[in-house]
Amino acid sequence: MSKNNNYIFNAALHSGVTNSIINGICAWLLSGGKVHLPVYGSGGAFADFLATTAILIFILTLIVMPLQRKKAPANMQVDAPLPAFYKAFFSYMSSFRNSVIAGLLTLYGFVLMALFLLLAFPLFEITELSRLSYSVSKGVLMGMVSMLVTWPIIYIAIKPANGQASVILGDKS
């Protein structure tokens, strides 16, 4: 595994595990007194998962972006070639302000989560969740969202608008 991939994997894993635990515990505590939670409708898991996805991505981007601008160049070989997926979907964002980047990533994440949930709930015929399955589902899903969004955040943070590395460093292994 390259130095960049190793650094991003560790950052994403840390973010994912942390957010998974926090969201799972919060879901458990906030669903107290409920035996079953409906998937759709008032107080349903569908709307809750979408709202949490949007809030998580927006806040995570605003927190992680400035931290990675300071931290990542010391831990990554920033003159390494960019992955094709980054170039296709995220490279245009690097010239925007952090709040605009957070908004765009939130929009992407919201649409992808809505599509996922619209496919998953009917496919598995899920109409309600027990308190435990709701808490575990929310923790796992938000952990995955956090892990997946950390990857483009780090690349956007270290690449300025012209696509060149903000700091050219060799491999510091």
Buried (B, 14 or more C-beta within 10 A) or exposed (E): EEBBEEBBBEBBBEBBEEBBEBBBEBBBEEBEEEEEBBBEEEEBBBBBBBEBBBEBBBEBBBBBBEEBBEBBBEBBBBEBEBBEEBBEEBBEBBBBEBEEBBBBBBEBBBEEBBEBBEEEBEEEEBEBBBBEBBBBBBBBBBBBBBBBBBBBBBBBBBBEEEEEBBBEBEEEE
